[in-house]
Structure formats: structure tokens, C-alpha cells
Amino acid sequence: MINKRLLIKNLLAHNDENSFYDKKLKLNIGEREGKAKFLKHVCALSNSNPENNSYIVIGVQDEDNSIVGTDFFDDSKIQNLVNAYLSNPPLISYENIPFPHLPGNLVVGLVSIRPNHGKICSLKKNIWKYYGGSVFLRDGSISMPKVFGVEITDVNSEIVNSIEKHSHNNIELTLDGVFDFLQKRKDYNATYKVFKEYFVVCWAGKKIQAKHETFYSRVDIELINEQVKLFYSDLDQVSISLTDEEFKILEYVQLGLHDKYQFYPLEEVTISFKDSVSYDIESKLLFEPPEFDKKTLYHIYNTNSKLVERLKKRLPLNKQQKKDLKNLPSTYLLCYLNNFEQAIDKLEEAKPYLKDYSQEVYNYYKESMRILRKVKYN
């Protein structure tokens, strides 16, 4: 089993990006340009490595390879995005890899790309400035379009196999990972469980007792063997249940209007551990968007638009406007879920102004966009 933290270190040892891995400071697939560039790199890496994995490492400074981290990216539906835009799409996964020196909310993103049996990958349809039918290949560290005489050849298998071989886990790395987690998250009842005498899952969270049920907030969950962060959130509430063979996470989101909020089930993730020293992760979207009165939503939609205009003009906000601004991301999301199609465009337009206003409000923006991604690409 590959230790993903060690794999990232071994990839970065190849100081320059090349035809089997790329590195980025951040990934932004919420905007059209960022989505297009991501698909271009996936297409190019898949075509340049027809017989082996290729990788994109996110949260790394390009100049000196320093690991600065990026936000936890909770998007199990990224394969659906790739399937929607690419012909002969590769198998793709996005994993969040914790590093001891990073704050708890930051990780290194690892995109793993497995090609489709040597078939040429191409864009299905236009996106941003790239045309449907385009084929991309890696030319050194650059993903370049190719028009004529496209051939895919295997030149990296030996190198990639060697890197992966030297990234396998061992008992020392597993124990170090458990101790690191217990020390780092001793603030919220950190614990662990061993599954099938091999897999170790660590988790921590602030317990909330409601009637006969236990929920957790400030939740952090890691699969130690692979150094993968499975879940992290400062805002949501989750319930956790486990048997000797399964670890199940049920995530809830809080939505509502006029200080009347309710928790709605969002997604259930089940990790099933097998006797064959393997595991499966299955995610099931449970979210049913709440419905609200259209007149009320129309009023909120207009109020939000006026608030954004005030931010653009750097005008002061009164007490009520500051309160409304904190709710702006979630209320724009509710408008969108109730068929106000332009609400998400308005929210994306507001992004830089929310970020400049305060980190708290910007975190609410990121949370709303995370929920949207789960719903949109399901």
C-alpha cells in the first residue's frame, strides 16, 4: 500500500515538472478558466502516460518546491466532471494528504490519473478557449495541444513504478502517523480503530449529544496507512458509526432563513475494509434541497445583490447588513437550489469582495461552493 505523503515527497524530488507529474499552488475548478486548465492537464498527462499513473500535486510553490498547503477539497464527484468533458476519460481521484508542519485546515492535494487502456483522451466539447476535439500532450512541463499525427507512447513506466515502489508504507510510518494525529488533535477526543488487523483510521471531533444520538463538529478523519485525510470541516456536523468491517460518515449541512435553521443530510460515505488487504469507499448523496417561498427568496436575492454592490464601492455596513453578509453565501445557494439560476453567478462574482471583507465570510463562501459541487456533479 502506497503512503501518499511519501509519494508526494518522492515526486517532488524530481525538481521540475515533467511528462508524468505536474504541481500547482492551488486548484480552482469552480470557475470556467480554472476548470478548463485542469481538464487540459488531466488530458495531457493521461495521453503522455498511457501505461502508468500520472499525478498532479497541489499546494506547492513552483519556485522552490516548498509545501505550503491548500484548503481541504471535499469533492468525491470529480470523476463525473472529467467524464462530462473528456472522451476516453482516465480514472481520476483527488486525495487530501496531511503534513505535520501544516495547520489542520491545510493539506496537499494529490490528483492521481490512470489512463484508459492506452486510448487517446480528448475534449468532448468547448470549454473556455479550448475547442471540442482538442488533444493535449505533455511537452516537458507544459501541456500542449496537438493537431496532427497524435501518437501516445510509453516512456515513463519504469520511472513511475520505481517512485511508487519506494513510497510503500511500513509499520514505522503507520505508528508515526497515529502518534502525530493523536498529538495534533488531542483537543477533541482523538481516537483510532484498527480494521482487519491492518488498516488504521484516526478521528477527532467535538461531541454533541442530541436526544439519543451523538453528533460531532470540528471533525477530522484520516486513513493513516495511506496518510489520506478523509474528512475535515470546521462548520458541518456529522454522525459516525462503525463495525469491525465498516467506517461510516453521515454529513449534515445547516440551511435556513431568518434565523430558523435545520440540519439536512448531505452525503453518506462508507469505507468497507476487506480481508484481501484492500478497501472500497462508496459515497451516496442524500441531499434534498429545502423549498422556500419564492417571494421571500426574491427579496433576499435583491438584498444580497445590493450588499455586494456596497462591498464593491467599499461603503460601510450597518449591524443588520453585516449579519446579512454572513448569510449571503448560504442564501444565494438556497436561491439557486430553488431555481434562481443566476444566483451562483452572483455568488462567484462576489468572491473577491467577500475574501477582502473577512476570512469568516469567505469560509462561508467556500462551504456553500463545496455543497454546490457535490450536488452539481452527482
DRENPA-439509 format. One record per residue (C-alpha): x, y, z; residue in one letter; residue number from 1. Coordinates in Angstrom, 3 decimals, decimal comma. Example, Ala and Ser with C-alpha at 12.3 -4.5 7.8 and 13.67 -1.06 7.14 Angstrom:
BEGIN
> x; y; z; r; k
> 12,300; -4,500; 7,800; A; 1
> 13,670; -1,060; 7,140; S; 2
END
This chain:
BEGIN
> x; y; z; r; k
> 0,000; 0,000; 0,000; M; 1
> 1,364; 3,397; -1,007; I; 2
> 1,951; 6,060; 1,640; N; 3
> 0,726; 9,155; -0,204; K; 4
> 2,766; 11,598; 1,864; R; 5
> 5,936; 9,708; 0,951; L; 6
> 4,799; 9,524; -2,677; L; 7
> 4,462; 13,312; -2,823; I; 8
> 7,955; 13,757; -1,372; K; 9
> 9,372; 11,340; -3,953; N; 10
> 7,571; 13,120; -6,793; L; 11
> 8,883; 16,491; -5,639; L; 12
> 12,394; 15,036; -5,604; A; 13
> 12,099; 15,334; -9,383; H; 14
> 12,514; 19,094; -9,029; N; 15
> 10,992; 20,045; -12,366; D; 16
> 7,536; 19,175; -13,579; E; 17
> 7,661; 16,661; -16,396; N; 18
> 5,548; 14,349; -18,506; S; 19
> 4,321; 12,230; -15,560; F; 20
> 3,585; 14,840; -12,894; Y; 21
> 2,594; 18,466; -12,532; D; 22
> 2,491; 20,743; -9,494; K; 23
> 0,208; 23,645; -8,714; K; 24
> -0,121; 26,174; -5,917; L; 25
> -3,915; 25,843; -5,963; K; 26
> -6,756; 24,346; -7,949; L; 27
> -9,881; 26,254; -8,888; N; 28
> -12,477; 24,196; -10,728; I; 29
> -15,288; 26,425; -9,513; G; 30
> -14,548; 28,924; -12,294; E; 31
> -14,605; 28,235; -16,023; R; 32
> -10,945; 29,075; -16,711; E; 33
> -9,667; 27,005; -13,794; G; 34
> -11,877; 24,075; -14,776; K; 35
> -10,649; 24,222; -18,385; A; 36
> -6,975; 24,298; -17,391; K; 37
> -7,451; 21,399; -15,010; F; 38
> -9,107; 19,291; -17,737; L; 39
> -6,298; 20,207; -20,146; K; 40
> -3,631; 18,949; -17,728; H; 41
> -5,565; 15,745; -16,977; V; 42
> -5,939; 15,087; -20,712; C; 43
> -2,246; 15,769; -21,411; A; 44
> -0,939; 13,643; -18,542; L; 45
> -3,243; 10,759; -19,472; S; 46
> -2,045; 10,795; -23,099; N; 47
> 1,613; 11,142; -22,137; S; 48
> 1,441; 8,174; -19,747; N; 49
> -0,682; 5,509; -21,452; P; 50
> 0,593; 2,620; -19,294; E; 51
> 1,131; 4,121; -15,837; N; 52
> -0,231; 6,589; -13,296; N; 53
> 0,487; 10,272; -13,539; S; 54
> -0,047; 12,865; -10,834; Y; 55
> -0,845; 16,492; -10,069; I; 56
> 0,398; 17,794; -6,692; V; 57
> -1,450; 20,853; -5,347; I; 58
> -0,269; 23,193; -2,595; G; 59
> 3,386; 23,500; -3,658; V; 60
> 5,350; 26,640; -4,543; Q; 61
> 6,632; 26,352; -8,088; D; 62
> 9,879; 28,234; -7,484; E; 63
> 11,416; 26,208; -4,652; D; 64
> 9,108; 23,176; -4,189; N; 65
> 8,161; 24,318; -0,687; S; 66
> 4,980; 22,690; 0,649; I; 67
> 2,606; 25,492; 1,681; V; 68
> -0,658; 23,533; 1,506; G; 69
> -4,119; 24,239; 0,181; T; 70
> -7,684; 24,032; 1,511; D; 71
> -9,189; 20,615; 2,149; F; 72
> -11,037; 19,797; -1,079; F; 73
> -14,006; 17,559; -0,435; D; 74
> -15,161; 16,522; -3,886; D; 75
> -15,756; 12,833; -4,442; S; 76
> -17,564; 13,601; -7,723; K; 77
> -14,523; 14,901; -9,600; I; 78
> -14,643; 11,802; -11,820; Q; 79
> -18,061; 12,937; -13,036; N; 80
> -16,588; 16,279; -14,117; L; 81
> -13,852; 14,524; -16,100; V; 82
> -16,374; 12,130; -17,671; N; 83
> -18,554; 15,066; -18,747; A; 84
> -15,797; 16,850; -20,679; Y; 85
> -13,296; 14,210; -21,848; L; 86
> -13,570; 11,380; -24,372; S; 87
> -11,842; 8,173; -23,213; N; 88
> -11,514; 9,761; -19,756; P; 89
> -8,905; 8,396; -17,356; P; 90
> -9,799; 7,154; -13,884; L; 91
> -9,111; 10,022; -11,545; I; 92
> -9,074; 10,564; -7,789; S; 93
> -8,437; 13,585; -5,584; Y; 94
> -6,971; 12,899; -2,142; E; 95
> -6,136; 15,258; 0,719; N; 96
> -2,741; 14,489; 2,254; I; 97
> -1,884; 15,986; 5,679; P; 98
> 1,655; 17,100; 6,509; F; 99
> 2,754; 17,599; 10,131; P; 100
> 4,049; 21,147; 9,627; H; 101
> 0,786; 22,422; 8,082; L; 102
> -2,175; 23,815; 10,066; P; 103
> -5,071; 21,390; 10,495; G; 104
> -7,188; 23,080; 7,813; N; 105
> -4,481; 22,798; 5,130; L; 106
> -3,367; 19,722; 3,206; V; 107
> -1,555; 18,849; -0,005; V; 108
> -3,889; 17,795; -2,804; G; 109
> -2,922; 14,712; -4,816; L; 110
> -4,670; 14,042; -8,123; V; 111
> -3,986; 10,508; -9,409; S; 112
> -4,648; 9,833; -13,101; I; 113
> -4,926; 6,318; -14,532; R; 114
> -5,251; 6,277; -18,385; P; 115
> -7,971; 4,437; -20,273; N; 116
> -6,072; 1,416; -21,664; H; 117
> -3,860; 3,451; -23,994; G; 118
> -6,764; 5,187; -25,780; K; 119
> -6,300; 8,812; -26,844; I; 120
> -8,039; 11,233; -24,477; C; 121
> -9,564; 14,417; -25,932; S; 122
> -12,019; 17,196; -25,097; L; 123
> -15,643; 16,308; -25,856; K; 124
> -16,878; 19,892; -26,102; K; 125
> -15,784; 23,501; -25,965; N; 126
> -14,734; 24,984; -22,653; I; 127
> -13,173; 28,412; -22,155; W; 128
> -10,729; 28,882; -25,082; K; 129
> -10,265; 25,158; -25,802; Y; 130
> -12,272; 23,527; -28,571; Y; 131
> -14,073; 20,218; -28,531; G; 132
> -11,951; 17,512; -30,150; G; 133
> -8,667; 19,010; -28,894; S; 134
> -5,943; 16,559; -27,866; V; 135
> -3,217; 17,555; -25,400; F; 136
> 0,181; 16,011; -24,663; L; 137
> 2,966; 16,932; -22,245; R; 138
> 5,940; 18,683; -23,772; D; 139
> 8,331; 18,626; -20,817; G; 140
> 6,463; 20,507; -18,095; S; 141
> 3,883; 22,085; -20,423; I; 142
> 0,548; 20,677; -21,605; S; 143
> 0,393; 21,438; -25,322; M; 144
> -2,379; 20,958; -27,920; P; 145
> -1,625; 18,515; -30,746; K; 146
> -3,449; 18,576; -34,065; V; 147
> -1,716; 16,221; -36,467; F; 148
> -0,007; 12,844; -36,098; G; 149
> -1,015; 12,224; -32,498; V; 150
> 0,781; 9,192; -31,071; E; 151
> 0,898; 8,067; -27,482; I; 152
> 3,956; 6,164; -26,324; T; 153
> 5,041; 4,725; -23,002; D; 154
> 8,291; 6,268; -21,781; V; 155
> 7,693; 6,702; -18,043; N; 156
> 6,536; 3,341; -16,676; S; 157
> 9,910; 2,368; -15,257; E; 158
> 10,410; 5,727; -13,511; I; 159
> 6,870; 5,880; -12,090; V; 160
> 6,978; 2,247; -10,940; N; 161
> 10,233; 2,965; -9,117; S; 162
> 8,769; 6,058; -7,396; I; 163
> 5,675; 4,150; -6,302; E; 164
> 7,751; 1,192; -5,100; K; 165
> 9,820; 3,479; -2,864; H; 166
> 6,631; 5,039; -1,452; S; 167
> 5,166; 1,907; 0,145; H; 168
> 4,012; 2,078; 3,716; N; 169
> 5,631; 0,339; 6,682; N; 170
> 4,901; -0,138; 10,403; I; 171
> 7,094; 2,791; 11,454; E; 172
> 5,304; 5,220; 9,141; L; 173
> 1,921; 3,954; 10,349; T; 174
> 2,820; 4,347; 14,034; L; 175
> 4,306; 7,786; 13,426; D; 176
> 1,074; 8,776; 11,670; G; 177
> -1,086; 7,624; 14,593; V; 178
> 1,057; 9,427; 17,175; F; 179
> 1,120; 12,600; 15,047; D; 180
> -2,681; 12,599; 14,790; F; 181
> -3,309; 11,911; 18,496; L; 182
> -0,917; 14,689; 19,477; Q; 183
> -2,212; 17,199; 16,956; K; 184
> -5,910; 16,633; 17,728; R; 185
> -5,823; 15,948; 21,483; K; 186
> -8,175; 18,955; 21,835; D; 187
> -11,189; 16,926; 20,623; Y; 188
> -11,171; 13,336; 21,890; N; 189
> -8,794; 11,910; 19,263; A; 190
> -9,059; 8,143; 18,925; T; 191
> -8,349; 5,336; 16,475; Y; 192
> -9,537; 1,901; 15,377; K; 193
> -7,738; -0,912; 13,566; V; 194
> -9,710; -2,669; 10,822; F; 195
> -8,856; -6,157; 9,523; K; 196
> -5,627; -6,125; 11,593; E; 197
> -4,054; -3,731; 9,092; Y; 198
> -5,930; -0,502; 8,402; F; 199
> -5,865; 2,306; 10,971; V; 200
> -8,469; 5,077; 10,977; V; 201
> -7,993; 8,043; 13,335; C; 202
> -10,698; 10,591; 14,035; W; 203
> -11,447; 13,516; 16,332; A; 204
> -14,392; 15,825; 16,841; G; 205
> -16,332; 17,853; 19,371; K; 206
> -19,154; 15,662; 20,705; K; 207
> -22,713; 16,982; 20,588; I; 208
> -25,391; 14,933; 22,307; Q; 209
> -28,902; 15,372; 20,907; A; 210
> -31,567; 13,176; 22,492; K; 211
> -30,329; 9,630; 21,891; H; 212
> -27,894; 10,472; 19,097; E; 213
> -24,273; 11,612; 19,100; T; 214
> -23,013; 14,103; 16,531; F; 215
> -19,600; 15,657; 16,010; Y; 216
> -18,432; 19,071; 14,840; S; 217
> -14,855; 20,225; 14,106; R; 218
> -14,375; 16,766; 12,621; V; 219
> -11,055; 15,409; 11,339; D; 220
> -10,737; 11,840; 9,954; I; 221
> -7,616; 10,201; 8,486; E; 222
> -6,749; 6,824; 6,961; L; 223
> -3,270; 6,545; 8,435; I; 224
> -1,900; 3,754; 6,223; N; 225
> -2,066; 5,979; 3,156; E; 226
> -1,768; 9,317; 5,006; Q; 227
> -5,075; 10,444; 3,472; V; 228
> -7,409; 12,907; 5,180; K; 229
> -10,885; 11,502; 4,537; L; 230
> -12,921; 14,325; 6,055; F; 231
> -12,329; 17,738; 7,569; Y; 232
> -14,767; 20,509; 8,454; S; 233
> -14,967; 23,326; 10,970; D; 234
> -18,603; 24,013; 10,137; L; 235
> -20,585; 20,844; 9,497; D; 236
> -21,973; 18,228; 11,829; Q; 237
> -21,523; 14,533; 11,172; V; 238
> -22,528; 11,259; 12,742; S; 239
> -20,017; 8,415; 12,827; I; 240
> -20,842; 4,723; 13,052; S; 241
> -18,532; 1,736; 12,762; L; 242
> -18,395; -2,035; 12,813; T; 243
> -15,427; -4,371; 12,520; D; 244
> -15,602; -4,029; 8,741; E; 245
> -17,012; -0,552; 8,024; E; 246
> -16,494; 3,075; 8,958; F; 247
> -19,463; 5,261; 8,043; K; 248
> -19,680; 9,066; 7,945; I; 249
> -23,039; 10,827; 7,554; L; 250
> -22,614; 14,545; 6,895; E; 251
> -25,264; 17,191; 7,592; Y; 252
> -25,475; 20,809; 6,429; V; 253
> -27,275; 23,634; 8,210; Q; 254
> -29,526; 25,758; 5,998; L; 255
> -32,386; 28,142; 6,607; G; 256
> -33,734; 31,695; 6,564; L; 257
> -34,477; 34,354; 9,177; H; 258
> -32,547; 32,633; 11,983; D; 259
> -34,601; 29,448; 11,531; K; 260
> -32,168; 26,716; 10,556; Y; 261
> -32,387; 22,991; 10,112; Q; 262
> -29,848; 20,238; 9,547; F; 263
> -30,228; 18,363; 6,262; Y; 264
> -28,419; 15,093; 5,415; P; 265
> -25,903; 15,847; 2,670; L; 266
> -23,812; 12,758; 1,959; E; 267
> -23,086; 9,339; 3,401; E; 268
> -19,596; 7,898; 2,926; V; 269
> -18,953; 4,231; 3,723; T; 270
> -15,439; 2,770; 3,883; I; 271
> -15,530; -1,024; 3,655; S; 272
> -12,392; -2,927; 4,658; F; 273
> -11,777; -6,348; 3,122; K; 274
> -9,799; -9,442; 4,102; D; 275
> -7,733; -9,069; 0,915; S; 276
> -5,928; -6,032; 2,429; V; 277
> -7,967; -3,621; 0,337; S; 278
> -10,863; -1,264; 0,897; Y; 279
> -13,678; 0,463; -1,004; D; 280
> -15,098; 3,936; -0,477; I; 281
> -18,701; 4,463; -1,508; E; 282
> -20,384; 7,847; -1,332; S; 283
> -24,117; 8,419; -1,593; K; 284
> -25,645; 11,876; -1,973; L; 285
> -28,710; 12,187; 0,278; L; 286
> -29,392; 15,889; -0,095; F; 287
> -32,949; 17,030; -0,841; E; 288
> -32,966; 20,837; -1,326; P; 289
> -35,413; 22,608; 1,006; P; 290
> -38,112; 24,659; -0,696; E; 291
> -38,931; 28,222; 0,349; F; 292
> -41,452; 30,857; -0,629; D; 293
> -40,430; 32,447; -3,949; K; 294
> -41,355; 35,997; -2,862; K; 295
> -39,154; 35,692; 0,227; T; 296
> -36,253; 34,358; -1,837; L; 297
> -36,684; 37,114; -4,423; Y; 298
> -36,421; 39,720; -1,654; H; 299
> -33,279; 38,032; -0,262; I; 300
> -31,776; 37,761; -3,756; Y; 301
> -32,154; 41,527; -4,271; N; 302
> -30,835; 42,282; -0,776; T; 303
> -27,748; 40,174; -1,471; N; 304
> -27,128; 41,976; -4,770; S; 305
> -27,279; 45,345; -3,020; K; 306
> -24,868; 44,100; -0,334; L; 307
> -22,332; 43,049; -2,968; V; 308
> -22,612; 46,465; -4,603; E; 309
> -21,827; 48,098; -1,259; R; 310
> -18,766; 45,879; -0,895; L; 311
> -17,599; 46,797; -4,406; K; 312
> -17,885; 50,501; -3,557; K; 313
> -16,298; 49,945; -0,117; R; 314
> -19,291; 51,503; 1,624; L; 315
> -19,806; 50,887; 5,370; P; 316
> -22,316; 48,284; 6,544; L; 317
> -24,739; 48,630; 9,437; N; 318
> -25,332; 45,898; 12,015; K; 319
> -28,134; 44,185; 10,059; Q; 320
> -26,163; 44,320; 6,800; Q; 321
> -23,171; 42,687; 8,473; K; 322
> -25,436; 39,896; 9,684; K; 323
> -26,970; 39,503; 6,216; D; 324
> -23,488; 39,361; 4,693; L; 325
> -22,560; 36,337; 6,832; K; 326
> -25,647; 34,580; 5,481; N; 327
> -25,124; 35,738; 1,887; L; 328
> -23,304; 32,609; 0,591; P; 329
> -25,856; 30,166; 2,014; S; 330
> -28,865; 32,285; 0,957; T; 331
> -27,515; 32,621; -2,591; Y; 332
> -27,122; 28,832; -2,552; L; 333
> -30,728; 28,396; -1,387; L; 334
> -31,888; 30,724; -4,164; C; 335
> -30,017; 28,625; -6,727; Y; 336
> -31,462; 25,388; -5,354; L; 337
> -34,920; 26,966; -5,739; N; 338
> -34,379; 27,708; -9,455; N; 339
> -32,810; 31,158; -9,287; F; 340
> -30,269; 30,158; -11,954; E; 341
> -28,219; 33,380; -11,794; Q; 342
> -27,663; 33,160; -8,041; A; 343
> -24,456; 31,126; -8,338; I; 344
> -23,034; 33,501; -10,939; D; 345
> -23,750; 36,319; -8,497; K; 346
> -22,044; 34,402; -5,687; L; 347
> -18,940; 33,727; -7,794; E; 348
> -18,867; 37,388; -8,775; E; 349
> -18,894; 38,317; -5,082; A; 350
> -15,976; 36,003; -4,212; K; 351
> -13,096; 38,556; -4,234; P; 352
> -15,119; 41,086; -2,231; Y; 353
> -16,125; 38,507; 0,387; L; 354
> -12,492; 37,423; 0,652; K; 355
> -11,360; 41,009; 1,185; D; 356
> -14,084; 41,651; 3,759; Y; 357
> -13,225; 38,874; 6,226; S; 358
> -11,886; 35,332; 6,434; Q; 359
> -15,040; 34,247; 8,281; E; 360
> -17,366; 35,308; 5,462; V; 361
> -15,001; 33,845; 2,865; Y; 362
> -15,100; 30,489; 4,701; N; 363
> -18,908; 30,555; 4,413; Y; 364
> -18,477; 31,161; 0,674; Y; 365
> -16,171; 28,154; 0,307; K; 366
> -18,582; 25,966; 2,259; E; 367
> -21,509; 26,920; 0,014; S; 368
> -19,455; 26,214; -3,115; M; 369
> -18,428; 22,832; -1,695; R; 370
> -22,068; 21,859; -1,219; I; 371
> -22,844; 23,058; -4,741; L; 372
> -20,060; 20,915; -6,242; R; 373
> -21,383; 17,815; -4,505; K; 374
> -24,909; 18,440; -5,771; V; 375
> -23,934; 19,606; -9,259; K; 376
> -21,579; 16,769; -10,213; Y; 377
> -23,516; 13,965; -8,597; N; 378
END
